[in-house]
Amino acid sequence: MPKGQAEREPHLWVLLCDPVGDPPFGLLARIRTARDGYDRTCVLDECDLDFIDHESIIEYALADVINLDKLANLVKNYVAEPKEQVKESVLTRIRAGILISNHINLDARKFYREKVLKLHEVPQR
């Protein structure tokens, strides 16, 4: 988890892209319970993810770029536990929020724009 999150209260995180670069990096965002005053750019409920049972949000302020080799080690050492894959339609909504949330970690937005989106650009003729 980013920046010492693994030592804190457990939360759900979603990996928002395929590996980028060597070593491989990815973008993680935290899922948390929706509360008043929190960023509601992307609201999720039980229909969106099987492993949540109440209204939740993507906490874009804590989105972060992470070395995926380190994430794999967290899984290997039972610090993080993978869940099932997120439906493409839900992932698309979460990714859209990266570009519109007023609370996004700017390094995360820059990584998404410069690394992830550029991989999927169609070359112009």
DRENZA-593199 format. One record per residue (C-alpha): x, y, z. Coordinates in pm, whole numbers, padded with zeros to 5 digits, always signed. Layout:
# DRENZA-593199
XYZ...
//
This chain:
# DRENZA-593199
+00000+00000+00000+00126+00351-00063+00318+00553+00191+00288+00326+00492-00079+00244+00444-00020-00126+00515+00052-00049+00879-00275+00138+00922-00634+00021+00938-00700-00222+00652-00881-00082+00350-00964-00197+00003-00748-00069-00280-00801-00094-00654-00524-00120-00912-00621+00119-01192-00389+00018-01475-00175-00251-01624+00196-00247-01533+00394+00040-01685+00773+00042-01726+01060-00163-01594+01046-00205-01302+00668-00215-01334+00463+00061-01173+00088+00093-01132-00169+00329-00989-00362+00240-00673-00663+00414-00524-00829+00344-00191-01193+00247-00150-01353+00377+00167-01694+00425+00324-01879+00724+00182-01927+00999+00439-02038+01361+00425-01763+01595+00312-01566+01329+00122-01491+01341-00250-01793+01187-00424-01644+01188-00774-01691+00810-00792-01949+00645-00566-01969+00266-00552-02223+00029-00402-02285-00344-00362-02380-00380-00729-02040-00249-00839-01811-00470-00631-01895-00800-00463-01667-00728-00170-01834-00405-00050-02160-00403+00142-02235-00029+00174-02199+00292-00021-01830+00360-00078-01613+00609-00263-01278+00616-00435-01049+00827-00219-00857+00998-00499-00659+01208-00252-00472+00890-00153-00426+00756-00505-00061+00677-00555+00191+00529-00793+00338+00207-00657+00614-00030-00762+00421-00346-00852+00712-00569-00751+00672-00427-00399+00298-00485-00417+00363-00847-00518+00588-00883-00212+00310-00745+00011+00078-01012-00128+00345-01281-00091+00400-01181+00274+00024-01171+00348+00023-00795+00410-00213-00744+00115-00476-00983-00016-00598-00975-00377-00972-00979-00445-01157-01054-00766-01110-00841-01074-01315-00523-01100-01574-00513-01380-01455-00310-01678-01752-00072-01654-01669+00007-01290-01299+00045-01367-01386+00289-01646-01587+00503-01399-01304+00496-01144-01045+00591-01408-01261+00878-01533-01250+01024-01184-00870+01051-01199-00907+01330-01454-01198+01515-01290-01156+01484-00913-01051+01806-00742-00888+01597-00469-00659+01374-00675-00296+01337-00578-00129+01536-00858+00154+01284-00899-00107+01014-00956-00288+01224-01218+00042+01301-01394+00137+00930-01401-00205+00842-01541-00189+01108-01813+00175+01063-01911+00222+00689-01872-00112+00509-01884-00312+00714-02134-00016+00747-02371+00004+00366-02397-00351+00361-02532-00328+00656-02772-00405+00585-03136-00121+00717-03355-00227+01016-03567-00162+00998-03943
//
